[in-house]
Amino acid sequence: MSDIKVASRYAKALLELSLEKNALEAVISDFKTILSIAEQNKQVSLVLDSPIVNYDKKFNILKALLGKSANAITISFFDLVTRKKRSDVLLSTSREFLRQYNEYNGIQVAEITTTLPLTKELRQQIIEIVKEISGCQKVELIEKLDKNLIAGFVLKVNDKLWDDSLSGKLRQARMRFAQRYFVKLY
């Protein structure tokens, strides 16, 4: 079974269990913490993917990363996944769990990349645009800065990408020019 299917099934089961035990917010907080730590420290994912590191060490690392405030469901899930030698899908399961959590709560995640930080008014306008596009009333806007972007912005909502930057327009013009040039040569 592919890792994507495994992660999806694990996430669905974890979501259902968390809802049943009224612990969804605590469990999602634990998973956000693990994802944040893994993004900041690439060695975490290397340890989880490593077949050399044994179950006990992986589980103890996960427990230490979350601390004593971790929810019992989260700890049990990590124990089960590492014991069954499936810790390689733990981070993809975490991302899928977060996605399913957002879907369950009607939250649309959007990512905007700009050269400068957004003003309060512009942020609100972008959120309204995302609400209109997605039909969701809750929007989580992830803001990223990219100094290589020349003016404008790049907005990503699900699998849709709106590149309204000058660098994107220059890239498109270069592609059109290259296509016309090659068409005329041959």
mmCIF file of the C-alpha atoms, coordinates in Angstrom:
data_MODEL
# 
_entry.id   MODEL 
# 
loop_
_atom_site.group_PDB 
_atom_site.id 
_atom_site.type_symbol 
_atom_site.label_atom_id 
_atom_site.label_alt_id 
_atom_site.label_comp_id 
_atom_site.label_asym_id 
_atom_site.label_entity_id 
_atom_site.label_seq_id 
_atom_site.pdbx_PDB_ins_code 
_atom_site.Cartn_x 
_atom_site.Cartn_y 
_atom_site.Cartn_z 
_atom_site.occupancy 
_atom_site.B_iso_or_equiv 
_atom_site.pdbx_formal_charge 
_atom_site.auth_seq_id 
_atom_site.auth_comp_id 
_atom_site.auth_asym_id 
_atom_site.auth_atom_id 
_atom_site.pdbx_PDB_model_num 
ATOM 1   C CA . MET A 1 1   ? 0.000   0.000  0.000   1.00 0.00 ? 1   MET A CA 1 
ATOM 2   C CA . SER A 1 2   ? 1.382   3.422  -0.876  1.00 0.00 ? 2   SER A CA 1 
ATOM 3   C CA . ASP A 1 3   ? 2.487   5.822  1.834   1.00 0.00 ? 3   ASP A CA 1 
ATOM 4   C CA . ILE A 1 4   ? -0.184  8.314  0.777   1.00 0.00 ? 4   ILE A CA 1 
ATOM 5   C CA . LYS A 1 5   ? -2.965  5.782  1.332   1.00 0.00 ? 5   LYS A CA 1 
ATOM 6   C CA . VAL A 1 6   ? -1.480  4.695  4.651   1.00 0.00 ? 6   VAL A CA 1 
ATOM 7   C CA . ALA A 1 7   ? -1.162  8.314  5.830   1.00 0.00 ? 7   ALA A CA 1 
ATOM 8   C CA . SER A 1 8   ? -4.730  9.067  4.759   1.00 0.00 ? 8   SER A CA 1 
ATOM 9   C CA . ARG A 1 9   ? -6.141  6.033  6.578   1.00 0.00 ? 9   ARG A CA 1 
ATOM 10  C CA . TYR A 1 10  ? -4.131  6.703  9.728   1.00 0.00 ? 10  TYR A CA 1 
ATOM 11  C CA . ALA A 1 11  ? -5.211  10.354 9.704   1.00 0.00 ? 11  ALA A CA 1 
ATOM 12  C CA . LYS A 1 12  ? -8.876  9.455  9.217   1.00 0.00 ? 12  LYS A CA 1 
ATOM 13  C CA . ALA A 1 13  ? -8.807  6.953  12.077  1.00 0.00 ? 13  ALA A CA 1 
ATOM 14  C CA . LEU A 1 14  ? -7.011  9.428  14.318  1.00 0.00 ? 14  LEU A CA 1 
ATOM 15  C CA . LEU A 1 15  ? -9.532  12.170 13.482  1.00 0.00 ? 15  LEU A CA 1 
ATOM 16  C CA . GLU A 1 16  ? -12.457 9.879  14.297  1.00 0.00 ? 16  GLU A CA 1 
ATOM 17  C CA . LEU A 1 17  ? -10.875 8.745  17.571  1.00 0.00 ? 17  LEU A CA 1 
ATOM 18  C CA . SER A 1 18  ? -10.048 12.312 18.581  1.00 0.00 ? 18  SER A CA 1 
ATOM 19  C CA . LEU A 1 19  ? -13.622 13.395 17.894  1.00 0.00 ? 19  LEU A CA 1 
ATOM 20  C CA . GLU A 1 20  ? -15.014 10.447 19.830  1.00 0.00 ? 20  GLU A CA 1 
ATOM 21  C CA . LYS A 1 21  ? -12.825 11.249 22.856  1.00 0.00 ? 21  LYS A CA 1 
ATOM 22  C CA . ASN A 1 22  ? -13.407 15.045 22.607  1.00 0.00 ? 22  ASN A CA 1 
ATOM 23  C CA . ALA A 1 23  ? -9.671  15.616 22.267  1.00 0.00 ? 23  ALA A CA 1 
ATOM 24  C CA . LEU A 1 24  ? -9.418  16.933 18.708  1.00 0.00 ? 24  LEU A CA 1 
ATOM 25  C CA . GLU A 1 25  ? -7.955  20.336 19.596  1.00 0.00 ? 25  GLU A CA 1 
ATOM 26  C CA . ALA A 1 26  ? -5.312  18.835 21.908  1.00 0.00 ? 26  ALA A CA 1 
ATOM 27  C CA . VAL A 1 27  ? -4.296  16.205 19.344  1.00 0.00 ? 27  VAL A CA 1 
ATOM 28  C CA . ILE A 1 28  ? -4.121  18.709 16.471  1.00 0.00 ? 28  ILE A CA 1 
ATOM 29  C CA . SER A 1 29  ? -1.941  20.932 18.653  1.00 0.00 ? 29  SER A CA 1 
ATOM 30  C CA . ASP A 1 30  ? 0.468   18.021 19.206  1.00 0.00 ? 30  ASP A CA 1 
ATOM 31  C CA . PHE A 1 31  ? 0.639   17.298 15.493  1.00 0.00 ? 31  PHE A CA 1 
ATOM 32  C CA . LYS A 1 32  ? 1.232   20.958 14.629  1.00 0.00 ? 32  LYS A CA 1 
ATOM 33  C CA . THR A 1 33  ? 4.086   20.929 17.137  1.00 0.00 ? 33  THR A CA 1 
ATOM 34  C CA . ILE A 1 34  ? 5.672   17.846 15.550  1.00 0.00 ? 34  ILE A CA 1 
ATOM 35  C CA . LEU A 1 35  ? 5.350   19.324 12.048  1.00 0.00 ? 35  LEU A CA 1 
ATOM 36  C CA . SER A 1 36  ? 6.848   22.609 13.194  1.00 0.00 ? 36  SER A CA 1 
ATOM 37  C CA . ILE A 1 37  ? 9.792   20.853 14.842  1.00 0.00 ? 37  ILE A CA 1 
ATOM 38  C CA . ALA A 1 38  ? 10.354  18.674 11.756  1.00 0.00 ? 38  ALA A CA 1 
ATOM 39  C CA . GLU A 1 39  ? 10.369  21.748 9.491   1.00 0.00 ? 39  GLU A CA 1 
ATOM 40  C CA . GLN A 1 40  ? 12.955  23.469 11.670  1.00 0.00 ? 40  GLN A CA 1 
ATOM 41  C CA . ASN A 1 41  ? 15.120  20.381 12.179  1.00 0.00 ? 41  ASN A CA 1 
ATOM 42  C CA . LYS A 1 42  ? 15.514  18.027 9.207   1.00 0.00 ? 42  LYS A CA 1 
ATOM 43  C CA . GLN A 1 43  ? 17.225  15.437 11.403  1.00 0.00 ? 43  GLN A CA 1 
ATOM 44  C CA . VAL A 1 44  ? 13.853  14.557 12.939  1.00 0.00 ? 44  VAL A CA 1 
ATOM 45  C CA . SER A 1 45  ? 12.549  13.258 9.606   1.00 0.00 ? 45  SER A CA 1 
ATOM 46  C CA . LEU A 1 46  ? 15.840  11.473 8.949   1.00 0.00 ? 46  LEU A CA 1 
ATOM 47  C CA . VAL A 1 47  ? 15.592  9.647  12.297  1.00 0.00 ? 47  VAL A CA 1 
ATOM 48  C CA . LEU A 1 48  ? 11.944  8.705  11.681  1.00 0.00 ? 48  LEU A CA 1 
ATOM 49  C CA . ASP A 1 49  ? 12.773  7.393  8.203   1.00 0.00 ? 49  ASP A CA 1 
ATOM 50  C CA . SER A 1 50  ? 15.880  5.502  9.296   1.00 0.00 ? 50  SER A CA 1 
ATOM 51  C CA . PRO A 1 51  ? 15.605  1.713  9.489   1.00 0.00 ? 51  PRO A CA 1 
ATOM 52  C CA . ILE A 1 52  ? 18.731  1.674  11.679  1.00 0.00 ? 52  ILE A CA 1 
ATOM 53  C CA . VAL A 1 53  ? 17.200  3.607  14.594  1.00 0.00 ? 53  VAL A CA 1 
ATOM 54  C CA . ASN A 1 54  ? 15.119  1.208  16.672  1.00 0.00 ? 54  ASN A CA 1 
ATOM 55  C CA . TYR A 1 55  ? 11.547  1.612  17.922  1.00 0.00 ? 55  TYR A CA 1 
ATOM 56  C CA . ASP A 1 56  ? 12.469  2.618  21.480  1.00 0.00 ? 56  ASP A CA 1 
ATOM 57  C CA . LYS A 1 57  ? 14.738  5.453  20.397  1.00 0.00 ? 57  LYS A CA 1 
ATOM 58  C CA . LYS A 1 58  ? 12.217  6.819  17.892  1.00 0.00 ? 58  LYS A CA 1 
ATOM 59  C CA . PHE A 1 59  ? 9.380   6.701  20.392  1.00 0.00 ? 59  PHE A CA 1 
ATOM 60  C CA . ASN A 1 60  ? 11.481  8.314  23.126  1.00 0.00 ? 60  ASN A CA 1 
ATOM 61  C CA . ILE A 1 61  ? 12.531  11.085 20.743  1.00 0.00 ? 61  ILE A CA 1 
ATOM 62  C CA . LEU A 1 62  ? 8.898   11.781 19.843  1.00 0.00 ? 62  LEU A CA 1 
ATOM 63  C CA . LYS A 1 63  ? 7.878   11.825 23.521  1.00 0.00 ? 63  LYS A CA 1 
ATOM 64  C CA . ALA A 1 64  ? 10.747  14.163 24.368  1.00 0.00 ? 64  ALA A CA 1 
ATOM 65  C CA . LEU A 1 65  ? 9.843   16.523 21.513  1.00 0.00 ? 65  LEU A CA 1 
ATOM 66  C CA . LEU A 1 66  ? 6.244   16.821 22.684  1.00 0.00 ? 66  LEU A CA 1 
ATOM 67  C CA . GLY A 1 67  ? 7.004   16.966 26.377  1.00 0.00 ? 67  GLY A CA 1 
ATOM 68  C CA . LYS A 1 68  ? 4.702   16.014 29.226  1.00 0.00 ? 68  LYS A CA 1 
ATOM 69  C CA . SER A 1 69  ? 1.806   18.108 27.931  1.00 0.00 ? 69  SER A CA 1 
ATOM 70  C CA . ALA A 1 70  ? 1.124   15.740 25.009  1.00 0.00 ? 70  ALA A CA 1 
ATOM 71  C CA . ASN A 1 71  ? -2.304  14.173 24.766  1.00 0.00 ? 71  ASN A CA 1 
ATOM 72  C CA . ALA A 1 72  ? -2.602  10.450 25.572  1.00 0.00 ? 72  ALA A CA 1 
ATOM 73  C CA . ILE A 1 73  ? -4.124  9.773  22.134  1.00 0.00 ? 73  ILE A CA 1 
ATOM 74  C CA . THR A 1 74  ? -1.115  11.337 20.432  1.00 0.00 ? 74  THR A CA 1 
ATOM 75  C CA . ILE A 1 75  ? 1.352   9.355  22.534  1.00 0.00 ? 75  ILE A CA 1 
ATOM 76  C CA . SER A 1 76  ? -0.565  6.108  21.910  1.00 0.00 ? 76  SER A CA 1 
ATOM 77  C CA . PHE A 1 77  ? -0.644  6.816  18.190  1.00 0.00 ? 77  PHE A CA 1 
ATOM 78  C CA . PHE A 1 78  ? 3.106   7.495  18.065  1.00 0.00 ? 78  PHE A CA 1 
ATOM 79  C CA . ASP A 1 79  ? 3.727   4.320  20.066  1.00 0.00 ? 79  ASP A CA 1 
ATOM 80  C CA . LEU A 1 80  ? 1.607   2.244  17.683  1.00 0.00 ? 80  LEU A CA 1 
ATOM 81  C CA . VAL A 1 81  ? 3.138   3.699  14.520  1.00 0.00 ? 81  VAL A CA 1 
ATOM 82  C CA . THR A 1 82  ? 6.740   3.328  15.677  1.00 0.00 ? 82  THR A CA 1 
ATOM 83  C CA . ARG A 1 83  ? 6.151   -0.181 17.111  1.00 0.00 ? 83  ARG A CA 1 
ATOM 84  C CA . LYS A 1 84  ? 4.671   -1.295 13.769  1.00 0.00 ? 84  LYS A CA 1 
ATOM 85  C CA . LYS A 1 85  ? 7.773   0.106  11.994  1.00 0.00 ? 85  LYS A CA 1 
ATOM 86  C CA . ARG A 1 86  ? 5.745   2.715  10.089  1.00 0.00 ? 86  ARG A CA 1 
ATOM 87  C CA . SER A 1 87  ? 7.410   5.827  11.522  1.00 0.00 ? 87  SER A CA 1 
ATOM 88  C CA . ASP A 1 88  ? 8.472   6.690  7.974   1.00 0.00 ? 88  ASP A CA 1 
ATOM 89  C CA . VAL A 1 89  ? 4.866   7.792  7.295   1.00 0.00 ? 89  VAL A CA 1 
ATOM 90  C CA . LEU A 1 90  ? 4.475   9.743  10.529  1.00 0.00 ? 90  LEU A CA 1 
ATOM 91  C CA . LEU A 1 91  ? 5.155   13.197 9.052   1.00 0.00 ? 91  LEU A CA 1 
ATOM 92  C CA . SER A 1 92  ? 2.991   12.589 5.983   1.00 0.00 ? 92  SER A CA 1 
ATOM 93  C CA . THR A 1 93  ? 0.265   11.316 8.331   1.00 0.00 ? 93  THR A CA 1 
ATOM 94  C CA . SER A 1 94  ? 0.647   14.513 10.364  1.00 0.00 ? 94  SER A CA 1 
ATOM 95  C CA . ARG A 1 95  ? 0.227   16.679 7.252   1.00 0.00 ? 95  ARG A CA 1 
ATOM 96  C CA . GLU A 1 96  ? -2.789  14.624 6.143   1.00 0.00 ? 96  GLU A CA 1 
ATOM 97  C CA . PHE A 1 97  ? -4.308  14.818 9.625   1.00 0.00 ? 97  PHE A CA 1 
ATOM 98  C CA . LEU A 1 98  ? -3.946  18.603 9.540   1.00 0.00 ? 98  LEU A CA 1 
ATOM 99  C CA . ARG A 1 99  ? -5.571  18.688 6.090   1.00 0.00 ? 99  ARG A CA 1 
ATOM 100 C CA . GLN A 1 100 ? -8.492  16.533 7.254   1.00 0.00 ? 100 GLN A CA 1 
ATOM 101 C CA . TYR A 1 101 ? -8.856  18.649 10.390  1.00 0.00 ? 101 TYR A CA 1 
ATOM 102 C CA . ASN A 1 102 ? -9.103  21.801 8.260   1.00 0.00 ? 102 ASN A CA 1 
ATOM 103 C CA . GLU A 1 103 ? -11.627 20.128 5.959   1.00 0.00 ? 103 GLU A CA 1 
ATOM 104 C CA . TYR A 1 104 ? -13.711 18.965 8.930   1.00 0.00 ? 104 TYR A CA 1 
ATOM 105 C CA . ASN A 1 105 ? -13.775 22.482 10.405  1.00 0.00 ? 105 ASN A CA 1 
ATOM 106 C CA . GLY A 1 106 ? -14.346 24.247 7.059   1.00 0.00 ? 106 GLY A CA 1 
ATOM 107 C CA . ILE A 1 107 ? -10.984 26.009 7.128   1.00 0.00 ? 107 ILE A CA 1 
ATOM 108 C CA . GLN A 1 108 ? -9.362  26.948 3.815   1.00 0.00 ? 108 GLN A CA 1 
ATOM 109 C CA . VAL A 1 109 ? -5.584  27.229 3.939   1.00 0.00 ? 109 VAL A CA 1 
ATOM 110 C CA . ALA A 1 110 ? -4.069  29.680 1.478   1.00 0.00 ? 110 ALA A CA 1 
ATOM 111 C CA . GLU A 1 111 ? -0.453  30.643 0.950   1.00 0.00 ? 111 GLU A CA 1 
ATOM 112 C CA . ILE A 1 112 ? 0.576   34.072 -0.273  1.00 0.00 ? 112 ILE A CA 1 
ATOM 113 C CA . THR A 1 113 ? 4.110   35.009 -1.259  1.00 0.00 ? 113 THR A CA 1 
ATOM 114 C CA . THR A 1 114 ? 5.082   38.669 -1.518  1.00 0.00 ? 114 THR A CA 1 
ATOM 115 C CA . THR A 1 115 ? 8.237   40.777 -1.408  1.00 0.00 ? 115 THR A CA 1 
ATOM 116 C CA . LEU A 1 116 ? 7.018   42.889 1.522   1.00 0.00 ? 116 LEU A CA 1 
ATOM 117 C CA . PRO A 1 117 ? 4.832   42.071 4.543   1.00 0.00 ? 117 PRO A CA 1 
ATOM 118 C CA . LEU A 1 118 ? 1.091   42.532 3.944   1.00 0.00 ? 118 LEU A CA 1 
ATOM 119 C CA . THR A 1 119 ? -0.745  45.450 5.476   1.00 0.00 ? 119 THR A CA 1 
ATOM 120 C CA . LYS A 1 120 ? -3.814  44.736 7.592   1.00 0.00 ? 120 LYS A CA 1 
ATOM 121 C CA . GLU A 1 121 ? -6.163  45.998 4.843   1.00 0.00 ? 121 GLU A CA 1 
ATOM 122 C CA . LEU A 1 122 ? -4.471  43.991 2.088   1.00 0.00 ? 122 LEU A CA 1 
ATOM 123 C CA . ARG A 1 123 ? -4.463  40.845 4.254   1.00 0.00 ? 123 ARG A CA 1 
ATOM 124 C CA . GLN A 1 124 ? -8.212  41.237 4.793   1.00 0.00 ? 124 GLN A CA 1 
ATOM 125 C CA . GLN A 1 125 ? -8.794  41.717 1.040   1.00 0.00 ? 125 GLN A CA 1 
ATOM 126 C CA . ILE A 1 126 ? -6.817  38.548 0.270   1.00 0.00 ? 126 ILE A CA 1 
ATOM 127 C CA . ILE A 1 127 ? -8.812  36.628 2.897   1.00 0.00 ? 127 ILE A CA 1 
ATOM 128 C CA . GLU A 1 128 ? -12.077 37.823 1.295   1.00 0.00 ? 128 GLU A CA 1 
ATOM 129 C CA . ILE A 1 129 ? -10.847 36.706 -2.142  1.00 0.00 ? 129 ILE A CA 1 
ATOM 130 C CA . VAL A 1 130 ? -9.934  33.261 -0.747  1.00 0.00 ? 130 VAL A CA 1 
ATOM 131 C CA . LYS A 1 131 ? -13.361 32.986 0.913   1.00 0.00 ? 131 LYS A CA 1 
ATOM 132 C CA . GLU A 1 132 ? -15.018 33.770 -2.421  1.00 0.00 ? 132 GLU A CA 1 
ATOM 133 C CA . ILE A 1 133 ? -12.856 31.279 -4.305  1.00 0.00 ? 133 ILE A CA 1 
ATOM 134 C CA . SER A 1 134 ? -13.188 28.417 -1.840  1.00 0.00 ? 134 SER A CA 1 
ATOM 135 C CA . GLY A 1 135 ? -16.664 28.946 -0.436  1.00 0.00 ? 135 GLY A CA 1 
ATOM 136 C CA . CYS A 1 136 ? -15.278 28.487 3.096   1.00 0.00 ? 136 CYS A CA 1 
ATOM 137 C CA . GLN A 1 137 ? -15.951 31.067 5.780   1.00 0.00 ? 137 GLN A CA 1 
ATOM 138 C CA . LYS A 1 138 ? -12.715 30.416 7.693   1.00 0.00 ? 138 LYS A CA 1 
ATOM 139 C CA . VAL A 1 139 ? -9.359  31.137 6.093   1.00 0.00 ? 139 VAL A CA 1 
ATOM 140 C CA . GLU A 1 140 ? -5.890  30.451 7.410   1.00 0.00 ? 140 GLU A CA 1 
ATOM 141 C CA . LEU A 1 141 ? -3.477  32.651 5.487   1.00 0.00 ? 141 LEU A CA 1 
ATOM 142 C CA . ILE A 1 142 ? 0.167   31.624 5.439   1.00 0.00 ? 142 ILE A CA 1 
ATOM 143 C CA . GLU A 1 143 ? 2.358   34.572 4.517   1.00 0.00 ? 143 GLU A CA 1 
ATOM 144 C CA . LYS A 1 144 ? 5.783   34.084 2.978   1.00 0.00 ? 144 LYS A CA 1 
ATOM 145 C CA . LEU A 1 145 ? 8.340   36.639 1.876   1.00 0.00 ? 145 LEU A CA 1 
ATOM 146 C CA . ASP A 1 146 ? 10.460  36.138 -1.239  1.00 0.00 ? 146 ASP A CA 1 
ATOM 147 C CA . LYS A 1 147 ? 12.954  38.856 -2.135  1.00 0.00 ? 147 LYS A CA 1 
ATOM 148 C CA . ASN A 1 148 ? 13.423  37.302 -5.611  1.00 0.00 ? 148 ASN A CA 1 
ATOM 149 C CA . LEU A 1 149 ? 9.802   38.024 -6.481  1.00 0.00 ? 149 LEU A CA 1 
ATOM 150 C CA . ILE A 1 150 ? 9.593   41.249 -8.458  1.00 0.00 ? 150 ILE A CA 1 
ATOM 151 C CA . ALA A 1 151 ? 6.503   43.155 -7.290  1.00 0.00 ? 151 ALA A CA 1 
ATOM 152 C CA . GLY A 1 152 ? 3.030   41.619 -7.065  1.00 0.00 ? 152 GLY A CA 1 
ATOM 153 C CA . PHE A 1 153 ? 2.180   38.358 -5.331  1.00 0.00 ? 153 PHE A CA 1 
ATOM 154 C CA . VAL A 1 154 ? 1.742   34.623 -5.760  1.00 0.00 ? 154 VAL A CA 1 
ATOM 155 C CA . LEU A 1 155 ? -1.400  33.144 -4.188  1.00 0.00 ? 155 LEU A CA 1 
ATOM 156 C CA . LYS A 1 156 ? -1.834  29.394 -3.762  1.00 0.00 ? 156 LYS A CA 1 
ATOM 157 C CA . VAL A 1 157 ? -5.228  27.958 -2.791  1.00 0.00 ? 157 VAL A CA 1 
ATOM 158 C CA . ASN A 1 158 ? -5.390  24.147 -2.871  1.00 0.00 ? 158 ASN A CA 1 
ATOM 159 C CA . ASP A 1 159 ? -3.996  23.195 -6.262  1.00 0.00 ? 159 ASP A CA 1 
ATOM 160 C CA . LYS A 1 160 ? -4.644  26.599 -7.876  1.00 0.00 ? 160 LYS A CA 1 
ATOM 161 C CA . LEU A 1 161 ? -1.847  29.115 -8.279  1.00 0.00 ? 161 LEU A CA 1 
ATOM 162 C CA . TRP A 1 162 ? -2.286  32.790 -9.187  1.00 0.00 ? 162 TRP A CA 1 
ATOM 163 C CA . ASP A 1 163 ? 1.014   34.380 -10.147 1.00 0.00 ? 163 ASP A CA 1 
ATOM 164 C CA . ASP A 1 164 ? 0.436   38.119 -10.374 1.00 0.00 ? 164 ASP A CA 1 
ATOM 165 C CA . SER A 1 165 ? 4.086   39.050 -9.973  1.00 0.00 ? 165 SER A CA 1 
ATOM 166 C CA . LEU A 1 166 ? 6.252   40.888 -12.444 1.00 0.00 ? 166 LEU A CA 1 
ATOM 167 C CA . SER A 1 167 ? 8.777   38.043 -12.405 1.00 0.00 ? 167 SER A CA 1 
ATOM 168 C CA . GLY A 1 168 ? 5.963   35.608 -13.301 1.00 0.00 ? 168 GLY A CA 1 
ATOM 169 C CA . LYS A 1 169 ? 4.825   37.813 -16.178 1.00 0.00 ? 169 LYS A CA 1 
ATOM 170 C CA . LEU A 1 170 ? 8.404   38.095 -17.449 1.00 0.00 ? 170 LEU A CA 1 
ATOM 171 C CA . ARG A 1 171 ? 8.741   34.309 -17.294 1.00 0.00 ? 171 ARG A CA 1 
ATOM 172 C CA . GLN A 1 172 ? 5.504   33.890 -19.303 1.00 0.00 ? 172 GLN A CA 1 
ATOM 173 C CA . ALA A 1 173 ? 6.673   36.440 -21.885 1.00 0.00 ? 173 ALA A CA 1 
ATOM 174 C CA . ARG A 1 174 ? 9.994   34.618 -22.208 1.00 0.00 ? 174 ARG A CA 1 
ATOM 175 C CA . MET A 1 175 ? 8.120   31.320 -22.772 1.00 0.00 ? 175 MET A CA 1 
ATOM 176 C CA . ARG A 1 176 ? 5.855   32.858 -25.439 1.00 0.00 ? 176 ARG A CA 1 
ATOM 177 C CA . PHE A 1 177 ? 8.859   34.403 -27.171 1.00 0.00 ? 177 PHE A CA 1 
ATOM 178 C CA . ALA A 1 178 ? 10.718  31.074 -27.118 1.00 0.00 ? 178 ALA A CA 1 
ATOM 179 C CA . GLN A 1 179 ? 7.681   29.235 -28.549 1.00 0.00 ? 179 GLN A CA 1 
ATOM 180 C CA . ARG A 1 180 ? 7.256   31.779 -31.379 1.00 0.00 ? 180 ARG A CA 1 
ATOM 181 C CA . TYR A 1 181 ? 10.968  31.700 -32.138 1.00 0.00 ? 181 TYR A CA 1 
ATOM 182 C CA . PHE A 1 182 ? 11.067  27.901 -32.420 1.00 0.00 ? 182 PHE A CA 1 
ATOM 183 C CA . VAL A 1 183 ? 7.860   27.766 -34.458 1.00 0.00 ? 183 VAL A CA 1 
ATOM 184 C CA . LYS A 1 184 ? 9.319   30.140 -37.068 1.00 0.00 ? 184 LYS A CA 1 
ATOM 185 C CA . LEU A 1 185 ? 12.607  28.216 -37.299 1.00 0.00 ? 185 LEU A CA 1 
ATOM 186 C CA . TYR A 1 186 ? 11.013  24.878 -38.075 1.00 0.00 ? 186 TYR A CA 1 
# 
